[in-house]
Amino acid sequence: MSQTLYRDPENGRIGGVCAGIANYFGMETWLVRILTVSAFLIGFGFFVIVAYIAAMLILDKKPIQPDSQPDATPQPEHQVKQKAWQSGKPASQLIADLDREFNAMEAKVGQMEAYVTSSAFNVDQAFKKL
């Protein structure tokens, strides 16, 4: 969930207003879009158009955060979706992703362990001491 309301044109369709609102409230973008279109069709058409255009003009674009910035607060990579409307991944998909990541890490640790216990490692260490 974002602390400040921004437009998110990278993830948006028209100006990024719905994507920004979804980020702010921690919701799925598709749900905000459906609510906006529903409000338009139910009879709030003029108000929805005026509010959307006003939001496009008033809200700042979401700032781009460079990956090389060390003091930036890291965002959680894995978020579990508690309810269907929340952003994140379902628990089963998250568990499968974590299982793949842990298996990849275990394979790397196994490769390092095999190298450290091999005779090639001992030879390399002997050359470094020369």
HUGIUR-V215410 format. One record per helix or strand of 2 or more residues. SS is the DSSP state (2 for helix, 1 for strand). FROM is the first residue (numbers start at 1). TO is the last residue. Records with the same first field share a line. If there is no record, write none. Layout:
# HUGIUR-V215410
SS: FROM-TO / FROM-TO
This chain:
# HUGIUR-V215410
2: 17-25 / 29-58 / 91-116 / 119-129
